[in-house]
Amino acid sequence: MNALALHLVVAIVPAAGPEMVLVAEGEPRCCVVIPDDASETVRRAAEELAAYVERISGASLPVVAEREAGSQTQGSRKRIDVGPTQKSLAQVPEGFLGDEERVLIRSVPSGVLVSGGGDRGTLFAVYRFLELLGYRWLAPGAENEVVPKRSTLAVGNVDVDTRPAFAWRLFSGRSGEESEAWGVKMGMNGLYTPEAAERNGNAYYYPEAVPGVHAYAKIMPERYFKTHPEWYPMLGGKRVPGELHGKQLCVTAEGLADEFAANVIRIFDEDPACGLTSISPNDGYGWCDCPDCEGLDDKLCGGRTTAQGLNRARPFRGDRVFWFANEVARRVAEKHPDKKLLVLAYVNYAEPPDTVRPLSGVVPFLCHYAPADYSRPINDPASEPNRQFNDSLTRWAKVTPELLMYSYVSKSQWWRLPRPVVWNFAADVKYFHSLGIRRYFCQSSLSDWPLDGPLYYVIARLLWDPLADPRRIADEWTEAMFGPAAPDVKAFYEAVDAAARKTGQSYAGNPRTQIPGLFDPPLMDEALAAIERAEKVDADETVNERVAEVARTFRYGYWMVRAMDEYERYRNDFDPDAYESAVQYGRKALEYCNVPNAAEYVESWETSGRMTREMGVPAMGFGEAETKGGRRCWNSDETGPGDHANGWATFVIRTPDASRPVVVEIDVWGTSALSSIVVNTGPGVWTPVKPNARLSRKEQWDTLEYEIPPPAMAPDRPSQKIGFGGADSQVWIAEIRVREP
């Protein structure tokens, strides 16, 4: 059988003989038969079938055990066999049983077989059968189901024999029953909760002890530190407790792998049905720098660095991470050889290890995080970030068949702003399949359809059949979701997508820097006009509510994009009108959706505006206002002392004629750590300029003068951006003035 088999949306064709009547004029004409010893999942599947048929037709189909089926199928009554009934077992293909997610829907003389190679397959088969009756589950929630209304249901000749192309089809399904229910109906097989396992055929889930992907601190909590400080990282010559963010483990420490593995074994002992757990490092960095760990790096990968997707080169930790994973995996496999251990490939351990090869059962979990460019498919060579990522991806695909893709189908850092990625992510799924990758995880609860439209539906379908046409799938979703408003909503989606494609600008996950200039304004206006037309279409209440939700979400995005474009213009050109527009548009956006990060950003503009009026120039990245020597002032290090990172405080001065020098006078607190200022001469280029004198180093206000010559300025700008530089520098500024020499 072709592994892809049939596309799941299969038309029912009339049989050569009589149709099988399920319901006639609201009266049941068949029954649902389950095995005498049916599992909870199979019982749920049968109950779901009967419940949805009743919603369609008003008829309640009896659900009976097979031993009782004779009394229900006398005369012309047929039966729908759900799961491994004796009648079904006698007619399924050879090799069918045990092929857990294989789906069979087949007309037989007694009625219809609706079964799976395992319990989960049976549940999927029922939902596919209901789709043949016209049902659609477009998004989580009963309000997003399409329920055809028919008093008579009849099935012609049906023969569907299929299995999913991707073995793991995972998403963040722990967010509630609606999310779980929708995921199962769409054929997603994780990641749910342990409590849901019995009703969904033991689909994949994280154990309660390790409910996410970053795991070191969960498996080796801080309670061990008192008796075994050597298991925790040495940072700057001192052992410190591990944390879920920013601190790892000393993987070479004696006894650590034994205890770590013992805790993993305990997880599986206590929950034998659990098929996987993460054993990944904590988030961030904080790698142990003891001689043994650094010696391990030298031995395995020459102590090399990596800069792939990072803002600077960092020591490569891929060999260290997977060496330790293998040490744990060997021990776990002695007790639980079939369990899967997930290990992130992320930040400075995203590339494949140089010498270590993951053991069977160790599942590299490759994040399309950094480098990443979501504006294009991963295998588009026009994108340098994706070219780099694709290099890692193709090498990983050759290293292990266990590879699991970690895809940012939703991006929380994007502030619910427009993110038209459906065609790029669809192309990525097809590409992964071509590389032999059969595991895919969506970092998403797949619930924000007002923002992402058909994206989740398309991804779920393609994970079953990557040969399917994503545009046809998206059209099916749009037409079912929006009915008579679908043409205008489709035009809306197309305009938003075109608006991003026209600029050709890359984007990943930083809206502050990547939203400005990303969307073509006329095409965004077209998108707004299209969704406004959709709102005026004469449709039923359900469609109207769906359109309204999409429109509300987009209006937030539309005005926030305009606000950020205007603020960028203000930053570059020192145009006070642009500042006023940015604040006005930002406030308008937040009337539609109050997204916390966006609200904080708009508030920072207003704070910046107040500071600009008092400081005398447009300024950004400073800390809260303080008082020194009786004057109100601001610190250039907005993040505070001690973290070795400033906020890259900058200010802007007008230079209508960049061919002439200017003098910048700065009132600076005398004990500040300021010598040179730096002028943004070009992309990524900051030119230092020294003052006419040094600071007094006294607790008093000093005035420094900086004469900026034309070669230090950007010649094509009517204004110049100036910064202070220096991580953690403490510089207090009260006022800045600009004059001619």
Secondary structure as GFF3:
##gff-version 3
##sequence-region A 1 741
A	DSSP	beta_strand	20	24	.	.	.	ID=ss1
A	DSSP	beta_strand	27	28	.	.	.	ID=ss2
A	DSSP	beta_strand	30	34	.	.	.	ID=ss3
A	DSSP	alpha_helix	40	57	.	.	.	ID=ss4
A	DSSP	beta_strand	63	65	.	.	.	ID=ss5
A	DSSP	three_ten_helix	66	68	.	.	.	ID=ss6
A	DSSP	alpha_helix	69	72	.	.	.	ID=ss7
A	DSSP	beta_strand	78	82	.	.	.	ID=ss8
A	DSSP	alpha_helix	86	89	.	.	.	ID=ss9
A	DSSP	beta_strand	103	108	.	.	.	ID=ss10
A	DSSP	beta_strand	111	116	.	.	.	ID=ss11
A	DSSP	alpha_helix	119	132	.	.	.	ID=ss12
A	DSSP	beta_strand	136	137	.	.	.	ID=ss13
A	DSSP	three_ten_helix	142	144	.	.	.	ID=ss14
A	DSSP	beta_strand	145	146	.	.	.	ID=ss15
A	DSSP	beta_strand	153	155	.	.	.	ID=ss16
A	DSSP	beta_strand	159	162	.	.	.	ID=ss17
A	DSSP	beta_strand	168	171	.	.	.	ID=ss18
A	DSSP	alpha_helix	177	185	.	.	.	ID=ss19
A	DSSP	three_ten_helix	194	199	.	.	.	ID=ss20
A	DSSP	alpha_helix	216	219	.	.	.	ID=ss21
A	DSSP	three_ten_helix	222	224	.	.	.	ID=ss22
A	DSSP	three_ten_helix	229	231	.	.	.	ID=ss23
A	DSSP	beta_strand	234	235	.	.	.	ID=ss24
A	DSSP	beta_strand	238	239	.	.	.	ID=ss25
A	DSSP	alpha_helix	256	270	.	.	.	ID=ss26
A	DSSP	beta_strand	276	278	.	.	.	ID=ss27
A	DSSP	alpha_helix	291	301	.	.	.	ID=ss28
A	DSSP	beta_strand	305	306	.	.	.	ID=ss29
A	DSSP	beta_strand	314	315	.	.	.	ID=ss30
A	DSSP	alpha_helix	318	335	.	.	.	ID=ss31
A	DSSP	beta_strand	340	345	.	.	.	ID=ss32
A	DSSP	three_ten_helix	347	349	.	.	.	ID=ss33
A	DSSP	beta_strand	362	367	.	.	.	ID=ss34
A	DSSP	alpha_helix	384	399	.	.	.	ID=ss35
A	DSSP	beta_strand	404	407	.	.	.	ID=ss36
A	DSSP	three_ten_helix	412	414	.	.	.	ID=ss37
A	DSSP	alpha_helix	422	434	.	.	.	ID=ss38
A	DSSP	beta_strand	439	442	.	.	.	ID=ss39
A	DSSP	alpha_helix	449	452	.	.	.	ID=ss40
A	DSSP	alpha_helix	455	464	.	.	.	ID=ss41
A	DSSP	alpha_helix	470	482	.	.	.	ID=ss42
A	DSSP	three_ten_helix	483	485	.	.	.	ID=ss43
A	DSSP	alpha_helix	486	503	.	.	.	ID=ss44
A	DSSP	alpha_helix	511	514	.	.	.	ID=ss45
A	DSSP	alpha_helix	521	535	.	.	.	ID=ss46
A	DSSP	alpha_helix	541	573	.	.	.	ID=ss47
A	DSSP	alpha_helix	576	592	.	.	.	ID=ss48
A	DSSP	alpha_helix	596	615	.	.	.	ID=ss49
A	DSSP	beta_strand	619	620	.	.	.	ID=ss50
A	DSSP	beta_strand	625	628	.	.	.	ID=ss51
A	DSSP	beta_strand	631	635	.	.	.	ID=ss52
A	DSSP	beta_strand	650	654	.	.	.	ID=ss53
A	DSSP	beta_strand	662	669	.	.	.	ID=ss54
A	DSSP	beta_strand	677	682	.	.	.	ID=ss55
A	DSSP	beta_strand	685	689	.	.	.	ID=ss56
A	DSSP	beta_strand	701	708	.	.	.	ID=ss57
A	DSSP	three_ten_helix	710	712	.	.	.	ID=ss58
A	DSSP	beta_strand	719	723	.	.	.	ID=ss59
A	DSSP	beta_strand	732	739	.	.	.	ID=ss60
###
